[in-house]
Amino acid sequence: MQWTLVIPLKPLARAKSRLADTADDGVRPGLALAFAQDTVAAALACPSVKDVAVVTDDLLAGRELGALGARIVTDEPRGGLNPALAHAAAVVRETRPDSAVAALNADLPALRPLELARVLDAAAEFPRAFLPDAAAIGTTLLAAGEGQELRPAFGTDSRARHRASGAVELTLDTVDSVRQDVDTGVDLRAALALGVGPRTAAAAARLLIPGS
């Protein structure tokens, strides 16, 4: 099964506020963009991925991620993360109504294409499935197979919310790069330990990371 990934990205000026202990206001937008660039590049290199749609209204991010090969979808609902994802999935399915669609976080800078392929191949066995994040509280990937609605429920305790929605929780070993999103300095250290993409590595090299 070939998947279309939908990746949400809020305006860079408002991104990654929880990294305030690691990066100041002038640095966080560039760091958030680096995370997204490495995530999109790895996703496009995944053999199970047909294409990637990024939903964002940020002009710089749209230009940079479009240059990598992503399709840019504007956040027309402007109602938050879940409406943005539902909108982007609907846009994707305007031309391919039965395509398999998965929502993927934009802050997975250690993402490895073959690990992502393992997750998507496992998700293909179910109508809807999700992968919990490294903290086992949130969600980094939500998949909807051919003809299935995505029904995103990201936000606080999204692992429990997606499970309650009927999506199957994927329990896979050795897919840490798909689970390690970055919201805090602790998360960033964990991602760096896994091995991040080149843009994040360059951006992180300019930071003083507490505890590193």
C-alpha positions as a Markdown table, in Angstrom:
| # | Residue | x | y | z |
|---|---|---|---|---|
| 1 | Met | 0.0 | 0.0 | 0.0 |
| 2 | Gln | 1.2 | 3.5 | -0.9 |
| 3 | Trp | 0.4 | 6.3 | 1.5 |
| 4 | Thr | -0.1 | 10.0 | 1.3 |
| 5 | Leu | 1.2 | 11.6 | 4.5 |
| 6 | Val | -0.4 | 14.8 | 5.9 |
| 7 | Ile | 2.0 | 16.8 | 8.0 |
| 8 | Pro | 0.7 | 19.8 | 10.0 |
| 9 | Leu | 2.9 | 22.7 | 10.8 |
| 10 | Lys | 1.8 | 25.8 | 12.7 |
| 11 | Pro | 3.3 | 29.2 | 11.9 |
| 12 | Leu | 7.0 | 29.1 | 12.8 |
| 13 | Ala | 6.8 | 32.2 | 15.0 |
| 14 | Arg | 4.5 | 30.3 | 17.3 |
| 15 | Ala | 6.2 | 26.9 | 17.1 |
| 16 | Lys | 8.0 | 25.0 | 19.9 |
| 17 | Ser | 7.3 | 27.3 | 22.8 |
| 18 | Arg | 8.1 | 24.5 | 25.2 |
| 19 | Leu | 11.7 | 24.6 | 24.0 |
| 20 | Ala | 12.1 | 28.0 | 25.7 |
| 21 | Asp | 14.6 | 26.5 | 28.2 |
| 22 | Thr | 16.8 | 25.4 | 25.3 |
| 23 | Ala | 16.3 | 27.9 | 22.5 |
| 24 | Asp | 15.2 | 31.6 | 22.7 |
| 25 | Asp | 12.6 | 33.3 | 20.6 |
| 26 | Gly | 15.0 | 34.1 | 17.8 |
| 27 | Val | 16.2 | 30.5 | 17.4 |
| 28 | Arg | 13.0 | 28.4 | 17.9 |
| 29 | Pro | 11.4 | 29.2 | 14.5 |
| 30 | Gly | 14.6 | 28.0 | 12.7 |
| 31 | Leu | 14.7 | 24.9 | 14.8 |
| 32 | Ala | 11.1 | 24.1 | 14.1 |
| 33 | Leu | 11.7 | 24.5 | 10.4 |
| 34 | Ala | 14.7 | 22.2 | 10.6 |
| 35 | Phe | 12.6 | 19.6 | 12.4 |
| 36 | Ala | 10.0 | 19.8 | 9.7 |
| 37 | Gln | 12.5 | 19.7 | 6.8 |
| 38 | Asp | 14.2 | 16.5 | 8.2 |
| 39 | Thr | 10.8 | 14.9 | 8.8 |
| 40 | Val | 9.6 | 15.7 | 5.3 |
| 41 | Ala | 12.8 | 14.6 | 3.6 |
| 42 | Ala | 12.8 | 11.3 | 5.5 |
| 43 | Ala | 9.1 | 10.7 | 4.8 |
| 44 | Leu | 9.6 | 11.3 | 1.0 |
| 45 | Ala | 12.4 | 8.8 | 1.1 |
| 46 | Cys | 10.2 | 6.1 | 2.6 |
| 47 | Pro | 9.3 | 3.3 | 0.1 |
| 48 | Ser | 5.7 | 3.1 | 1.5 |
| 49 | Val | 5.0 | 6.8 | 0.9 |
| 50 | Lys | 3.6 | 8.0 | -2.4 |
| 51 | Asp | 3.6 | 11.7 | -1.5 |
| 52 | Val | 3.5 | 14.2 | 1.3 |
| 53 | Ala | 1.1 | 17.1 | 1.9 |
| 54 | Val | 2.1 | 19.8 | 4.5 |
| 55 | Val | -0.7 | 21.8 | 5.9 |
| 56 | Thr | 0.6 | 25.2 | 6.9 |
| 57 | Asp | 0.0 | 29.0 | 6.4 |
| 58 | Asp | 3.7 | 29.8 | 7.0 |
| 59 | Leu | 5.1 | 31.2 | 3.8 |
| 60 | Leu | 8.8 | 30.4 | 4.6 |
| 61 | Ala | 7.9 | 26.9 | 5.7 |
| 62 | Gly | 5.7 | 26.4 | 2.6 |
| 63 | Arg | 8.5 | 27.5 | 0.3 |
| 64 | Glu | 11.2 | 25.4 | 2.0 |
| 65 | Leu | 9.1 | 22.3 | 2.3 |
| 66 | Gly | 7.7 | 22.7 | -1.2 |
| 67 | Ala | 11.3 | 22.8 | -2.5 |
| 68 | Leu | 11.8 | 19.3 | -0.9 |
| 69 | Gly | 8.9 | 17.9 | -2.9 |
| 70 | Ala | 6.0 | 18.3 | -0.5 |
| 71 | Arg | 2.6 | 19.6 | -1.6 |
| 72 | Ile | 1.5 | 22.6 | 0.4 |
| 73 | Val | -2.1 | 22.8 | 1.6 |
| 74 | Thr | -3.3 | 26.0 | 3.2 |
| 75 | Asp | -5.0 | 25.8 | 6.6 |
| 76 | Glu | -8.3 | 27.1 | 5.5 |
| 77 | Pro | -10.3 | 26.1 | 8.5 |
| 78 | Arg | -7.8 | 27.9 | 10.9 |
| 79 | Gly | -9.6 | 26.0 | 13.7 |
| 80 | Gly | -6.7 | 24.2 | 15.2 |
| 81 | Leu | -4.7 | 21.0 | 14.5 |
| 82 | Asn | -7.5 | 18.5 | 14.0 |
| 83 | Pro | -9.6 | 20.6 | 11.6 |
| 84 | Ala | -6.4 | 21.4 | 9.7 |
| 85 | Leu | -5.6 | 17.7 | 9.3 |
| 86 | Ala | -9.2 | 16.8 | 8.3 |
| 87 | His | -9.1 | 19.6 | 5.8 |
| 88 | Ala | -5.8 | 18.4 | 4.3 |
| 89 | Ala | -7.0 | 14.8 | 4.1 |
| 90 | Ala | -10.1 | 16.0 | 2.3 |
| 91 | Val | -8.0 | 18.0 | -0.2 |
| 92 | Val | -5.8 | 14.9 | -0.9 |
| 93 | Arg | -8.9 | 12.8 | -1.5 |
| 94 | Glu | -10.4 | 15.2 | -3.9 |
| 95 | Thr | -8.2 | 13.7 | -6.6 |
| 96 | Arg | -7.7 | 10.2 | -5.0 |
| 97 | Pro | -10.9 | 9.5 | -3.1 |
| 98 | Asp | -9.8 | 6.1 | -1.8 |
| 99 | Ser | -6.2 | 6.8 | -1.1 |
| 100 | Ala | -4.6 | 5.7 | 2.2 |
| 101 | Val | -3.8 | 8.7 | 4.3 |
| 102 | Ala | -1.8 | 9.1 | 7.5 |
| 103 | Ala | -1.2 | 12.1 | 9.7 |
| 104 | Leu | 2.4 | 12.5 | 10.8 |
| 105 | Asn | 3.9 | 14.9 | 13.3 |
| 106 | Ala | 6.3 | 17.6 | 11.8 |
| 107 | Asp | 8.7 | 17.3 | 14.7 |
| 108 | Leu | 10.4 | 13.9 | 14.1 |
| 109 | Pro | 13.9 | 15.0 | 13.2 |
| 110 | Ala | 15.4 | 11.5 | 13.8 |
| 111 | Leu | 12.9 | 9.9 | 11.4 |
| 112 | Arg | 14.3 | 6.9 | 9.5 |
| 113 | Pro | 12.5 | 6.0 | 6.2 |
| 114 | Leu | 12.6 | 2.2 | 6.8 |
| 115 | Glu | 11.2 | 2.5 | 10.3 |
| 116 | Leu | 8.4 | 4.6 | 9.0 |
| 117 | Ala | 7.8 | 2.0 | 6.3 |
| 118 | Arg | 7.4 | -0.7 | 9.1 |
| 119 | Val | 4.8 | 1.5 | 10.9 |
| 120 | Leu | 2.8 | 2.1 | 7.7 |
| 121 | Asp | 3.0 | -1.5 | 6.6 |
| 122 | Ala | 1.6 | -2.5 | 10.0 |
| 123 | Ala | -1.1 | 0.2 | 9.9 |
| 124 | Ala | -2.2 | -1.2 | 6.5 |
| 125 | Glu | -3.7 | -4.2 | 8.3 |
| 126 | Phe | -6.3 | -2.1 | 10.0 |
| 127 | Pro | -9.0 | 0.4 | 8.9 |
| 128 | Arg | -7.5 | 3.0 | 11.3 |
| 129 | Ala | -4.4 | 2.7 | 13.4 |
| 130 | Phe | -2.0 | 4.9 | 15.4 |
| 131 | Leu | 1.4 | 5.0 | 16.9 |
| 132 | Pro | 1.9 | 6.4 | 20.4 |
| 133 | Asp | 4.8 | 8.8 | 21.0 |
| 134 | Ala | 7.9 | 8.0 | 23.1 |
| 135 | Ala | 6.2 | 9.4 | 26.2 |
| 136 | Ala | 3.3 | 7.0 | 25.7 |
| 137 | Ile | 0.8 | 9.8 | 26.1 |
| 138 | Gly | 0.5 | 11.4 | 22.7 |
| 139 | Thr | 0.4 | 10.2 | 19.1 |
| 140 | Thr | 3.0 | 10.7 | 16.3 |
| 141 | Leu | 1.1 | 8.9 | 13.5 |
| 142 | Leu | -2.5 | 8.3 | 12.7 |
| 143 | Ala | -3.4 | 6.2 | 9.7 |
| 144 | Ala | -6.6 | 5.7 | 7.8 |
| 145 | Gly | -6.7 | 3.0 | 5.1 |
| 146 | Glu | -8.4 | 3.2 | 1.7 |
| 147 | Gly | -11.8 | 4.7 | 2.0 |
| 148 | Gln | -11.6 | 5.3 | 5.7 |
| 149 | Glu | -12.0 | 8.7 | 7.4 |
| 150 | Leu | -8.9 | 9.9 | 9.3 |
| 151 | Arg | -10.9 | 11.3 | 12.3 |
| 152 | Pro | -7.9 | 13.0 | 14.0 |
| 153 | Ala | -8.0 | 13.5 | 17.8 |
| 154 | Phe | -4.6 | 15.0 | 18.5 |
| 155 | Gly | -4.0 | 17.1 | 21.5 |
| 156 | Thr | -3.9 | 16.3 | 25.2 |
| 157 | Asp | -3.9 | 12.5 | 25.9 |
| 158 | Ser | -4.3 | 11.8 | 22.2 |
| 159 | Arg | -3.1 | 8.2 | 22.7 |
| 160 | Ala | -6.2 | 7.5 | 24.9 |
| 161 | Arg | -8.4 | 9.6 | 22.6 |
| 162 | His | -7.4 | 7.7 | 19.4 |
| 163 | Arg | -7.8 | 4.4 | 21.2 |
| 164 | Ala | -11.3 | 5.4 | 22.3 |
| 165 | Ser | -12.1 | 6.4 | 18.7 |
| 166 | Gly | -11.6 | 2.8 | 17.6 |
| 167 | Ala | -8.2 | 3.2 | 16.0 |
| 168 | Val | -5.8 | 0.2 | 16.7 |
| 169 | Glu | -2.7 | 1.0 | 18.7 |
| 170 | Leu | 0.4 | -0.3 | 17.0 |
| 171 | Thr | 2.9 | -2.0 | 19.2 |
| 172 | Leu | 6.2 | -2.2 | 17.3 |
| 173 | Asp | 9.7 | -2.6 | 18.5 |
| 174 | Thr | 12.7 | -0.7 | 16.9 |
| 175 | Val | 10.6 | 2.2 | 15.5 |
| 176 | Asp | 11.9 | 4.8 | 18.0 |
| 177 | Ser | 12.6 | 7.3 | 15.3 |
| 178 | Val | 8.9 | 7.4 | 14.4 |
| 179 | Arg | 7.9 | 7.9 | 18.1 |
| 180 | Gln | 10.4 | 10.5 | 19.2 |
| 181 | Asp | 8.8 | 13.8 | 18.7 |
| 182 | Val | 10.4 | 17.0 | 20.1 |
| 183 | Asp | 8.6 | 19.3 | 22.4 |
| 184 | Thr | 11.1 | 19.9 | 25.2 |
| 185 | Gly | 14.9 | 20.0 | 25.7 |
| 186 | Val | 14.7 | 16.5 | 27.1 |
| 187 | Asp | 13.0 | 15.3 | 23.8 |
| 188 | Leu | 15.6 | 17.1 | 21.8 |
| 189 | Arg | 18.4 | 15.3 | 23.6 |
| 190 | Ala | 16.7 | 12.0 | 23.0 |
| 191 | Ala | 16.3 | 12.7 | 19.3 |
| 192 | Leu | 20.0 | 13.7 | 19.1 |
| 193 | Ala | 20.9 | 10.4 | 20.7 |
| 194 | Leu | 19.0 | 8.6 | 18.0 |
| 195 | Gly | 20.7 | 10.6 | 15.3 |
| 196 | Val | 18.9 | 13.5 | 13.7 |
| 197 | Gly | 18.8 | 14.7 | 10.1 |
| 198 | Pro | 21.3 | 17.2 | 8.7 |
| 199 | Arg | 19.3 | 20.3 | 9.1 |
| 200 | Thr | 18.4 | 19.6 | 12.8 |
| 201 | Ala | 22.0 | 18.6 | 13.5 |
| 202 | Ala | 23.2 | 22.0 | 12.1 |
| 203 | Ala | 20.6 | 24.0 | 14.1 |
| 204 | Ala | 21.2 | 22.0 | 17.3 |
| 205 | Ala | 25.0 | 22.5 | 17.1 |
| 206 | Arg | 24.4 | 26.2 | 17.7 |
| 207 | Leu | 22.4 | 25.6 | 20.9 |
| 208 | Leu | 23.5 | 25.1 | 24.5 |
| 209 | Ile | 21.3 | 22.1 | 25.5 |
| 210 | Pro | 20.9 | 21.7 | 29.3 |
| 211 | Gly | 22.2 | 18.3 | 30.4 |
| 212 | Ser | 24.0 | 17.6 | 27.2 |
